[in-house]
Amino acid sequence: MPPTDWTDPQNIIAIGTTLVAIFAFVISCVSIILAKKTLEQQQKHDRLSVRPIGIFELFDGKDEIRIWLHNQGTGPMIIKSVEMFNERGQKEKDRKGNFKNYPIDWLDQNNRRGVEFRTHLENVALINGPNPFRLLYYKLDPTDSNQREQRDNILVILKNLKIKMNYTDIYNELQDSSAGTLNFFGRTRFD
């Protein structure tokens, strides 16, 4: 094979075209890699920008008891389960054989009078805002001694329980569970 004449304009153009093609290919590969990384970051951002954060609000005042469920995140919270456990961390069943998954399930009929509650939250969405789910709400007339006794009975029952909620975001990804003990209700005694 005869030596290549590097001064020949045809060879210079061919070499130049080849180098430009190689450079364009490298730039294209780098662009594809950067686009893929940017897309992954955007998808991560999109998921985090609609992340729900489930919070239980516990309150016991002289004339009010409440267990409310809030979504403090930025996206809808889809509740998958609410579970309650006794002081030993075990689930219990009622007389009908159903698990006691909500605060109201632990109260007998006498202690349910005047109690607002919510159950069956599985696959229900809660958005962030001023309207939490009232898992249990009791407001009493402090001048009625029967209601004061009922309030004290409810506090005694609740203080030994534990509550847990599992939920997902809109992408159906399981989030960190909200869980805690209700021993908060055992801290105060009213006259």
N, CA and C atoms as a LAMMPS dump frame, in Angstrom:
ITEM: TIMESTEP
0
ITEM: NUMBER OF ATOMS
573
ITEM: BOX BOUNDS ff ff ff
-5.0000000000000000e+02 5.0000000000000000e+02
-5.0000000000000000e+02 5.0000000000000000e+02
-5.0000000000000000e+02 5.0000000000000000e+02
ITEM: ATOMS id mol type element x y z
1 1 1 N 0.834 -1.174 0
2 1 2 C 0 0 0
3 1 3 C 0.887 1.248 0
4 2 1 N 0.613 2.134 -0.965
5 2 2 C 1.475 3.318 -1.06
6 2 3 C 1.249 4.261 0.122
7 3 1 N 2.258 5.02 0.526
8 3 2 C 2.094 5.958 1.644
9 3 3 C 1.023 6.994 1.311
10 4 1 N 0.31 7.431 2.392
11 4 2 C -0.763 8.403 2.209
12 4 3 C -0.162 9.79 2.094
13 5 1 N -0.707 10.523 1.165
14 5 2 C -0.246 11.901 0.979
15 5 3 C -1.11 12.793 1.863
16 6 1 N -0.514 13.273 2.962
17 6 2 C -1.276 14.074 3.932
18 6 3 C -1.521 15.492 3.435
19 7 1 N -0.93 15.85 2.375
20 7 2 C -1.141 17.193 1.829
21 7 3 C -2.23 17.198 0.767
22 8 1 N -2.655 16.029 0.373
23 8 2 C -3.721 15.936 -0.634
24 8 3 C -5.032 16.443 -0.023
25 9 1 N -5.694 17.419 -0.662
26 9 2 C -6.944 17.973 -0.108
27 9 3 C -8.02 16.906 0.132
28 10 1 N -8.082 15.898 -0.666
29 10 2 C -9.086 14.834 -0.465
30 10 3 C -8.838 14.114 0.85
31 11 1 N -7.598 13.807 1.154
32 11 2 C -7.252 13.119 2.403
33 11 3 C -7.505 14.024 3.608
34 12 1 N -7.17 15.282 3.475
35 12 2 C -7.403 16.228 4.574
36 12 3 C -8.894 16.315 4.876
37 13 1 N -9.71 16.4 3.848
38 13 2 C -11.181 16.464 4.036
39 13 3 C -11.686 15.17 4.661
40 14 1 N -11.192 14.026 4.22
41 14 2 C -11.626 12.732 4.768
42 14 3 C -11.247 12.614 6.239
43 15 1 N -10.024 13.005 6.579
44 15 2 C -9.587 12.942 7.979
45 15 3 C -10.41 13.909 8.824
46 16 1 N -10.609 15.113 8.313
47 16 2 C -11.401 16.115 9.027
48 16 3 C -12.833 15.642 9.251
49 17 1 N -13.433 15.058 8.239
50 17 2 C -14.801 14.551 8.343
51 17 3 C -14.881 13.422 9.36
52 18 1 N -13.88 12.55 9.339
53 18 2 C -13.842 11.439 10.298
54 18 3 C -13.706 11.953 11.725
55 19 1 N -12.818 12.918 11.936
56 19 2 C -12.642 13.487 13.272
57 19 3 C -13.912 14.186 13.761
58 20 1 N -14.566 14.912 12.872
59 20 2 C -15.825 15.591 13.241
60 20 3 C -16.882 14.543 13.593
61 21 1 N -16.95 13.463 12.858
62 21 2 C -17.928 12.407 13.135
63 21 3 C -17.653 11.744 14.483
64 22 1 N -16.382 11.472 14.763
65 22 2 C -16.019 10.867 16.056
66 22 3 C -16.364 11.833 17.187
67 23 1 N -16.016 13.096 17.029
68 23 2 C -16.313 14.096 18.055
69 23 3 C -17.835 14.213 18.265
70 24 1 N -18.609 14.219 17.199
71 24 2 C -20.073 14.298 17.295
72 24 3 C -20.638 13.069 18.019
73 25 1 N -20.058 11.896 17.729
74 25 2 C -20.504 10.676 18.4
75 25 3 C -20.235 10.756 19.905
76 26 1 N -19.038 11.215 20.291
77 26 2 C -18.691 11.341 21.71
78 26 3 C -19.635 12.342 22.389
79 27 1 N -19.848 13.476 21.746
80 27 2 C -20.76 14.487 22.314
81 27 3 C -22.173 13.909 22.448
82 28 1 N -22.619 13.144 21.488
83 28 2 C -23.956 12.522 21.558
84 28 3 C -24.036 11.554 22.729
85 29 1 N -23.008 10.755 22.927
86 29 2 C -22.997 9.806 24.051
87 29 3 C -23.032 10.553 25.381
88 30 1 N -22.22 11.599 25.503
89 30 2 C -22.226 12.399 26.734
90 30 3 C -23.606 13.028 26.941
91 31 1 N -24.223 13.532 25.904
92 31 2 C -25.564 14.136 25.996
93 31 3 C -26.605 13.121 26.452
94 32 1 N -26.529 11.918 25.948
95 32 2 C -27.48 10.876 26.349
96 32 3 C -27.306 10.54 27.824
97 33 1 N -26.056 10.412 28.271
98 33 2 C -25.788 10.113 29.687
99 33 3 C -26.31 11.24 30.57
100 34 1 N -26.039 12.479 30.206
101 34 2 C -26.52 13.626 30.989
102 34 3 C -28.047 13.706 30.986
103 35 1 N -28.672 13.441 29.865
104 35 2 C -30.136 13.47 29.787
105 35 3 C -30.742 12.395 30.681
106 36 1 N -30.132 11.206 30.701
107 36 2 C -30.628 10.116 31.553
108 36 3 C -30.505 10.502 33.028
109 37 1 N -29.359 11.061 33.427
110 37 2 C -29.172 11.477 34.819
111 37 3 C -30.143 12.605 35.189
112 38 1 N -30.358 13.531 34.294
113 38 2 C -31.302 14.628 34.542
114 38 3 C -32.721 14.086 34.701
115 39 1 N -33.101 13.139 33.87
116 39 2 C -34.422 12.526 33.976
117 39 3 C -34.582 11.807 35.307
118 40 1 N -33.562 11.071 35.736
119 40 2 C -33.628 10.384 37.031
120 40 3 C -33.782 11.382 38.176
121 41 1 N -33.037 12.468 38.125
122 41 2 C -33.147 13.501 39.167
123 41 3 C -34.529 14.156 39.151
124 42 1 N -35.069 14.399 37.973
125 42 2 C -36.397 15.005 37.871
126 42 3 C -37.465 14.057 38.417
127 43 1 N -37.341 12.771 38.127
128 43 2 C -38.299 11.802 38.658
129 43 3 C -38.213 11.727 40.173
130 44 1 N -37.006 11.762 40.718
131 44 2 C -36.836 11.762 42.179
132 44 3 C -37.467 13.018 42.773
133 45 1 N -37.215 14.161 42.161
134 45 2 C -37.81 15.414 42.639
135 45 3 C -39.333 15.35 42.588
136 46 1 N -39.865 14.815 41.489
137 46 2 C -41.331 14.718 41.352
138 46 3 C -41.934 13.868 42.462
139 47 1 N -41.285 12.768 42.79
140 47 2 C -41.788 11.902 43.859
141 47 3 C -41.717 12.603 45.217
142 48 1 N -40.617 13.273 45.476
143 48 2 C -40.472 13.942 46.772
144 48 3 C -41.368 15.169 46.895
145 49 1 N -41.73 15.77 45.769
146 49 2 C -42.558 16.974 45.843
147 49 3 C -44.021 16.656 46.149
148 50 1 N -44.391 15.411 46.137
149 50 2 C -45.762 15.017 46.497
150 50 3 C -45.745 13.96 47.601
151 51 1 N -44.805 14.093 48.51
152 51 2 C -44.646 13.106 49.582
153 51 3 C -45.572 13.432 50.753
154 52 1 N -46.395 12.476 51.156
155 52 2 C -47.248 12.69 52.337
156 52 3 C -46.48 12.398 53.628
157 53 1 N -46.899 13.041 54.71
158 53 2 C -46.325 12.779 56.026
159 53 3 C -47.479 12.66 57.011
160 54 1 N -47.751 11.439 57.461
161 54 2 C -48.861 11.189 58.382
162 54 3 C -48.486 11.478 59.82
163 55 1 N -49.321 12.23 60.511
164 55 2 C -49.08 12.62 61.901
165 55 3 C -50.351 12.363 62.719
166 56 1 N -50.194 11.748 63.886
167 56 2 C -51.298 11.626 64.838
168 56 3 C -51.246 12.806 65.797
169 57 1 N -52.356 13.493 65.944
170 57 2 C -52.461 14.567 66.932
171 57 3 C -53.227 14.028 68.128
172 58 1 N -52.6 14.073 69.29
173 58 2 C -53.228 13.605 70.522
174 58 3 C -53.474 14.818 71.413
175 59 1 N -54.674 14.91 71.977
176 59 2 C -54.988 16.023 72.868
177 59 3 C -55.954 15.543 73.938
178 60 1 N -55.672 15.913 75.173
179 60 2 C -56.643 15.707 76.239
180 60 3 C -56.686 16.978 77.079
181 61 1 N -57.826 17.578 77.08
182 61 2 C -58.052 18.776 77.874
183 61 3 C -59.121 18.471 78.9
184 62 1 N -59.437 19.468 79.662
185 62 2 C -60.417 19.271 80.723
186 62 3 C -61.782 18.84 80.163
187 63 1 N -62.096 19.311 78.961
188 63 2 C -63.41 18.985 78.398
189 63 3 C -63.323 18.423 76.977
190 64 1 N -62.156 17.905 76.603
191 64 2 C -62.005 17.418 75.227
192 64 3 C -60.917 16.348 75.147
193 65 1 N -61.177 15.328 74.333
194 65 2 C -60.193 14.286 74.015
195 65 3 C -60.213 14.141 72.499
196 66 1 N -59.025 14.069 71.91
197 66 2 C -59.023 13.856 70.465
198 66 3 C -57.795 13.081 70.01
199 67 1 N -58.049 12.256 69.017
200 67 2 C -57.003 11.579 68.252
201 67 3 C -57.333 11.892 66.8
202 68 1 N -56.571 12.771 66.233
203 68 2 C -56.798 13.196 64.858
204 68 3 C -55.62 12.773 64.004
205 69 1 N -55.911 12.552 62.742
206 69 2 C -54.899 12.149 61.778
207 69 3 C -54.719 13.27 60.763
208 70 1 N -53.507 13.779 60.68
209 70 2 C -53.177 14.863 59.743
210 70 3 C -52.216 14.372 58.685
211 71 1 N -52.259 15.019 57.538
212 71 2 C -51.239 14.852 56.508
213 71 3 C -50.452 16.157 56.464
214 72 1 N -49.227 16.135 56.952
215 72 2 C -48.377 17.328 56.97
216 72 3 C -47.445 17.389 55.764
217 73 1 N -47.637 16.499 54.811
218 73 2 C -46.785 16.485 53.623
219 73 3 C -47.364 17.348 52.517
220 74 1 N -46.791 17.192 51.334
221 74 2 C -47.209 18.009 50.198
222 74 3 C -48.094 17.266 49.204
223 75 1 N -48.212 15.962 49.357
224 75 2 C -49.04 15.198 48.433
225 75 3 C -50.068 14.371 49.17
226 76 1 N -51.029 13.842 48.449
227 76 2 C -52.067 13.02 49.083
228 76 3 C -51.484 11.778 49.762
229 77 1 N -52.071 11.449 50.905
230 77 2 C -51.682 10.27 51.677
231 77 3 C -52.782 9.225 51.474
232 78 1 N -52.426 8.074 50.944
233 78 2 C -53.399 7.007 50.741
234 78 3 C -53.192 5.986 51.848
235 79 1 N -54.167 5.909 52.731
236 79 2 C -54.058 5.053 53.91
237 79 3 C -54.255 3.604 53.494
238 80 1 N -53.342 2.761 53.887
239 80 2 C -53.436 1.331 53.594
240 80 3 C -53.958 0.549 54.79
241 81 1 N -53.581 0.96 55.996
242 81 2 C -54.096 0.269 57.179
243 81 3 C -53.905 1.138 58.41
244 82 1 N -54.831 0.961 59.353
245 82 2 C -54.704 1.519 60.699
246 82 3 C -54.834 0.327 61.633
247 83 1 N -53.894 0.22 62.56
248 83 2 C -53.899 -0.899 63.491
249 83 3 C -53.667 -0.379 64.892
250 84 1 N -54.279 -1.058 65.855
251 84 2 C -54.058 -0.718 67.257
252 84 3 C -53.672 -1.979 68.009
253 85 1 N -52.857 -1.766 69.037
254 85 2 C -52.32 -2.878 69.808
255 85 3 C -52.477 -2.585 71.292
256 86 1 N -52.558 -3.649 72.083
257 86 2 C -52.62 -3.471 73.54
258 86 3 C -51.224 -3.15 74.068
259 87 1 N -51.117 -3.027 75.393
260 87 2 C -49.834 -2.635 76
261 87 3 C -48.722 -3.651 75.757
262 88 1 N -49.065 -4.891 75.422
263 88 2 C -48.064 -5.923 75.124
264 88 3 C -47.712 -5.957 73.633
265 89 1 N -48.296 -5.055 72.879
266 89 2 C -48.025 -5.004 71.441
267 89 3 C -48.796 -6.032 70.64
268 90 1 N -49.873 -6.571 71.219
269 90 2 C -50.667 -7.59 70.535
270 90 3 C -51.981 -6.998 70.039
271 91 1 N -52.447 -7.518 68.926
272 91 2 C -53.762 -7.12 68.41
273 91 3 C -54.831 -7.883 69.187
274 92 1 N -55.98 -7.253 69.342
275 92 2 C -57.103 -7.912 70.013
276 92 3 C -58.319 -7.89 69.101
277 93 1 N -59.222 -8.832 69.347
278 93 2 C -60.468 -8.909 68.581
279 93 3 C -61.645 -8.555 69.481
280 94 1 N -62.695 -8.037 68.844
281 94 2 C -63.924 -7.768 69.598
282 94 3 C -64.764 -9.046 69.678
283 95 1 N -65.957 -8.931 70.242
284 95 2 C -66.805 -10.13 70.426
285 95 3 C -67.23 -10.765 69.109
286 96 1 N -67.237 -9.987 68.035
287 96 2 C -67.624 -10.521 66.729
288 96 3 C -66.452 -11.143 65.983
289 97 1 N -65.255 -11.062 66.566
290 97 2 C -64.078 -11.643 65.93
291 97 3 C -63.334 -10.683 65.018
292 98 1 N -63.715 -9.407 65.014
293 98 2 C -63.026 -8.406 64.198
294 98 3 C -61.892 -7.771 65.007
295 99 1 N -60.806 -7.47 64.325
296 99 2 C -59.7 -6.805 65.017
297 99 3 C -60.112 -5.405 65.433
298 100 1 N -59.622 -5 66.587
299 100 2 C -59.853 -3.641 67.085
300 100 3 C -58.777 -2.744 66.484
301 101 1 N -59.092 -2.144 65.331
302 101 2 C -58.103 -1.35 64.605
303 101 3 C -58.214 0.148 64.828
304 102 1 N -59.291 0.593 65.43
305 102 2 C -59.511 2.024 65.619
306 102 3 C -59.802 2.309 67.089
307 103 1 N -59.533 3.533 67.539
308 103 2 C -59.752 3.843 68.964
309 103 3 C -61.162 3.516 69.455
310 104 1 N -62.164 3.77 68.644
311 104 2 C -63.557 3.522 69.077
312 104 3 C -63.792 2.047 69.356
313 105 1 N -63.059 1.166 68.672
314 105 2 C -63.233 -0.277 68.853
315 105 3 C -62.87 -0.73 70.27
316 106 1 N -62.075 0.031 70.972
317 106 2 C -61.615 -0.336 72.307
318 106 3 C -62.572 0.14 73.397
319 107 1 N -63.525 0.995 73.054
320 107 2 C -64.467 1.524 74.044
321 107 3 C -65.722 0.663 74.098
322 108 1 N -66.209 0.397 75.31
323 108 2 C -67.474 -0.33 75.429
324 108 3 C -68.627 0.633 75.127
325 109 1 N -69.827 0.103 75.02
326 109 2 C -70.999 0.913 74.642
327 109 3 C -71.203 2.101 75.583
328 110 1 N -71.003 1.922 76.88
329 110 2 C -71.218 3.013 77.831
330 110 3 C -70.267 4.177 77.585
331 111 1 N -69.077 3.883 77.118
332 111 2 C -68.086 4.944 76.905
333 111 3 C -68.08 5.485 75.48
334 112 1 N -69.022 5.045 74.656
335 112 2 C -69.115 5.552 73.281
336 112 3 C -70.112 6.707 73.152
337 113 1 N -70.92 6.932 74.16
338 113 2 C -71.922 7.999 74.082
339 113 3 C -71.257 9.345 73.827
340 114 1 N -71.711 10.04 72.79
341 114 2 C -71.203 11.37 72.487
342 114 3 C -69.83 11.406 71.839
343 115 1 N -69.284 10.255 71.497
344 115 2 C -67.952 10.199 70.892
345 115 3 C -68.09 10.2 69.372
346 116 1 N -67.433 11.151 68.735
347 116 2 C -67.353 11.153 67.272
348 116 3 C -66.151 10.305 66.886
349 117 1 N -66.273 9.565 65.794
350 117 2 C -65.157 8.708 65.394
351 117 3 C -65.206 8.437 63.909
352 118 1 N -64.111 7.929 63.403
353 118 2 C -64.02 7.547 61.999
354 118 3 C -63.312 6.202 61.93
355 119 1 N -63.826 5.31 61.107
356 119 2 C -63.215 3.997 60.897
357 119 3 C -63.178 3.696 59.396
358 120 1 N -62.689 2.534 59.047
359 120 2 C -62.651 2.052 57.663
360 120 3 C -61.964 3.054 56.729
361 121 1 N -60.736 3.384 57.055
362 121 2 C -59.979 4.355 56.262
363 121 3 C -59.093 3.713 55.207
364 122 1 N -59.139 2.403 55.083
365 122 2 C -58.297 1.721 54.111
366 122 3 C -58.605 2.231 52.705
367 123 1 N -57.545 2.575 51.971
368 123 2 C -57.619 3.089 50.603
369 123 3 C -58.361 4.42 50.499
370 124 1 N -58.371 5.183 51.573
371 124 2 C -58.936 6.53 51.575
372 124 3 C -57.768 7.507 51.541
373 125 1 N -57.917 8.58 50.764
374 125 2 C -56.852 9.574 50.649
375 125 3 C -57.13 10.756 51.567
376 126 1 N -56.062 11.267 52.147
377 126 2 C -56.132 12.464 52.984
378 126 3 C -55.136 13.462 52.418
379 127 1 N -55.64 14.643 52.067
380 127 2 C -54.754 15.68 51.546
381 127 3 C -54.298 16.578 52.686
382 128 1 N -53.261 17.323 52.431
383 128 2 C -52.767 18.284 53.407
384 128 3 C -53.789 19.407 53.505
385 129 1 N -54.091 19.813 54.71
386 129 2 C -55.028 20.907 54.877
387 129 3 C -55.617 20.947 56.267
388 130 1 N -56.606 21.799 56.441
389 130 2 C -57.158 22.034 57.783
390 130 3 C -58.192 21.009 58.233
391 131 1 N -58.43 19.982 57.457
392 131 2 C -59.478 19.013 57.794
393 131 3 C -58.914 17.626 58.044
394 132 1 N -58.415 17.384 59.252
395 132 2 C -57.874 16.047 59.553
396 132 3 C -59.006 15.037 59.72
397 133 1 N -58.642 13.764 59.696
398 133 2 C -59.614 12.721 60.027
399 133 3 C -59.697 12.634 61.543
400 134 1 N -60.903 12.652 62.062
401 134 2 C -61.117 12.524 63.498
402 134 3 C -61.287 11.048 63.832
403 135 1 N -60.193 10.418 64.235
404 135 2 C -60.283 9.012 64.616
405 135 3 C -61.104 8.869 65.889
406 136 1 N -60.959 9.841 66.799
407 136 2 C -61.762 9.854 68.019
408 136 3 C -61.835 11.304 68.509
409 137 1 N -63.055 11.741 68.823
410 137 2 C -63.237 13.096 69.339
411 137 3 C -64.35 13.063 70.372
412 138 1 N -64.043 13.557 71.563
413 138 2 C -65.021 13.583 72.645
414 138 3 C -64.995 14.959 73.29
415 139 1 N -66.136 15.613 73.307
416 139 2 C -66.276 16.914 73.954
417 139 3 C -67.353 16.758 75.009
418 140 1 N -67.028 17.166 76.23
419 140 2 C -67.978 16.957 77.31
420 140 3 C -68.452 18.267 77.91
421 141 1 N -69.562 18.165 78.577
422 141 2 C -70.09 19.263 79.377
423 141 3 C -69.484 19.099 80.767
424 142 1 N -68.564 19.991 81.189
425 142 2 C -67.866 19.802 82.462
426 142 3 C -68.777 19.839 83.684
427 143 1 N -69.994 20.319 83.526
428 143 2 C -70.904 20.363 84.681
429 143 3 C -71.628 19.042 84.873
430 144 1 N -71.515 18.127 83.909
431 144 2 C -72.188 16.832 83.988
432 144 3 C -71.196 15.805 84.558
433 145 1 N -71.442 15.343 85.79
434 145 2 C -70.507 14.413 86.443
435 145 3 C -70.423 13.083 85.7
436 146 1 N -71.501 12.651 85.058
437 146 2 C -71.453 11.402 84.283
438 146 3 C -70.485 11.528 83.115
439 147 1 N -70.493 12.683 82.473
440 147 2 C -69.581 12.879 81.343
441 147 3 C -68.133 12.969 81.816
442 148 1 N -67.89 13.549 82.977
443 148 2 C -66.528 13.595 83.522
444 148 3 C -66.034 12.172 83.802
445 149 1 N -66.911 11.348 84.345
446 149 2 C -66.536 9.954 84.602
447 149 3 C -66.25 9.224 83.29
448 150 1 N -67.077 9.488 82.268
449 150 2 C -66.855 8.873 80.963
450 150 3 C -65.507 9.325 80.382
451 151 1 N -65.213 10.612 80.485
452 151 2 C -63.924 11.129 80.011
453 151 3 C -62.773 10.384 80.682
454 152 1 N -62.847 10.235 82.007
455 152 2 C -61.779 9.551 82.744
456 152 3 C -61.665 8.091 82.332
457 153 1 N -62.792 7.436 82.091
458 153 2 C -62.782 6.038 81.628
459 153 3 C -62.105 5.926 80.256
460 154 1 N -62.431 6.85 79.365
461 154 2 C -61.833 6.829 78.025
462 154 3 C -60.323 7.012 78.127
463 155 1 N -59.872 7.934 78.964
464 155 2 C -58.434 8.166 79.132
465 155 3 C -57.726 6.927 79.67
466 156 1 N -58.342 6.249 80.625
467 156 2 C -57.747 5.042 81.204
468 156 3 C -57.603 3.956 80.132
469 157 1 N -58.597 3.817 79.268
470 157 2 C -58.533 2.808 78.203
471 157 3 C -57.461 3.175 77.18
472 158 1 N -57.447 4.426 76.748
473 158 2 C -56.533 4.838 75.679
474 158 3 C -55.071 4.801 76.09
475 159 1 N -54.759 5.101 77.332
476 159 2 C -53.367 5.272 77.759
477 159 3 C -52.508 4.022 77.585
478 160 1 N -53.115 2.85 77.487
479 160 2 C -52.358 1.605 77.363
480 160 3 C -52.244 1.097 75.926
481 161 1 N -52.725 1.874 74.978
482 161 2 C -52.775 1.393 73.6
483 161 3 C -51.654 1.962 72.747
484 162 1 N -51.415 1.283 71.615
485 162 2 C -50.453 1.726 70.609
486 162 3 C -51.194 1.791 69.283
487 163 1 N -50.812 2.737 68.444
488 163 2 C -51.477 2.898 67.15
489 163 3 C -50.434 2.964 66.039
490 164 1 N -50.792 2.419 64.886
491 164 2 C -49.879 2.406 63.741
492 164 3 C -50.685 2.594 62.466
493 165 1 N -50.133 3.359 61.548
494 165 2 C -50.788 3.561 60.26
495 165 3 C -49.764 3.361 59.151
496 166 1 N -50.141 2.602 58.137
497 166 2 C -49.331 2.432 56.935
498 166 3 C -50.013 3.185 55.806
499 167 1 N -49.212 3.885 55.002
500 167 2 C -49.794 4.661 53.909
501 167 3 C -48.808 4.769 52.756
502 168 1 N -49.334 5.115 51.588
503 168 2 C -48.515 5.28 50.39
504 168 3 C -48.695 6.685 49.842
505 169 1 N -47.828 7.017 48.882
506 169 2 C -47.997 8.266 48.144
507 169 3 C -48.799 7.964 46.877
508 170 1 N -48.934 8.949 45.997
509 170 2 C -49.729 8.745 44.779
510 170 3 C -49.068 7.789 43.796
511 171 1 N -47.786 7.492 44.018
512 171 2 C -47.083 6.53 43.177
513 171 3 C -47.161 5.122 43.759
514 172 1 N -47.967 4.963 44.8
515 172 2 C -48.178 3.691 45.494
516 172 3 C -46.899 3.169 46.157
517 173 1 N -46.016 4.088 46.536
518 173 2 C -44.813 3.696 47.275
519 173 3 C -45.1 3.825 48.76
520 174 1 N -44.846 2.738 49.49
521 174 2 C -45.069 2.733 50.931
522 174 3 C -44.159 3.753 51.598
523 175 1 N -44.733 4.585 52.449
524 175 2 C -43.988 5.618 53.167
525 175 3 C -43.646 5.11 54.564
526 176 1 N -42.849 5.889 55.283
527 176 2 C -42.546 5.538 56.667
528 176 3 C -43.838 5.475 57.46
529 177 1 N -44.009 4.43 58.24
530 177 2 C -45.226 4.272 59.041
531 177 3 C -45.298 5.342 60.115
532 178 1 N -46.52 5.757 60.405
533 178 2 C -46.748 6.61 61.575
534 178 3 C -47.174 5.673 62.691
535 179 1 N -46.499 5.749 63.81
536 179 2 C -46.81 4.854 64.915
537 179 3 C -46.467 5.537 66.222
538 180 1 N -47.137 5.096 67.256
539 180 2 C -46.82 5.63 68.566
540 180 3 C -47.706 5.042 69.636
541 181 1 N -47.328 5.333 70.861
542 181 2 C -48.142 4.891 71.996
543 181 3 C -49.103 6.012 72.371
544 182 1 N -50.177 5.626 73.012
545 182 2 C -51.161 6.606 73.471
546 182 3 C -51.008 6.859 74.966
547 183 1 N -49.828 6.553 75.513
548 183 2 C -49.606 6.764 76.942
549 183 3 C -49.702 8.244 77.317
550 184 1 N -49.71 9.11 76.325
551 184 2 C -49.961 10.544 76.52
552 184 3 C -51.241 10.753 77.33
553 185 1 N -52.227 9.898 77.112
554 185 2 C -53.519 10.058 77.779
555 185 3 C -53.482 9.642 79.245
556 186 1 N -52.386 9.107 79.707
557 186 2 C -52.269 8.73 81.105
558 186 3 C -51.549 9.758 81.956
559 187 1 N -51.162 10.871 81.359
560 187 2 C -50.341 11.852 82.06
561 187 3 C -51.137 12.809 82.941
562 188 1 N -52.428 12.976 82.673
563 188 2 C -53.214 14.006 83.358
564 188 3 C -54.451 13.407 84.006
565 189 1 N -54.787 13.919 85.147
566 189 2 C -56.037 13.569 85.817
567 189 3 C -56.778 14.864 86.127
568 190 1 N -58.025 14.866 85.838
569 190 2 C -58.849 16.047 86.073
570 190 3 C -59.78 15.81 87.24
571 191 1 N -60.186 16.868 87.912
572 191 2 C -61.146 16.751 89.021
573 191 3 C -62.563 16.817 88.512
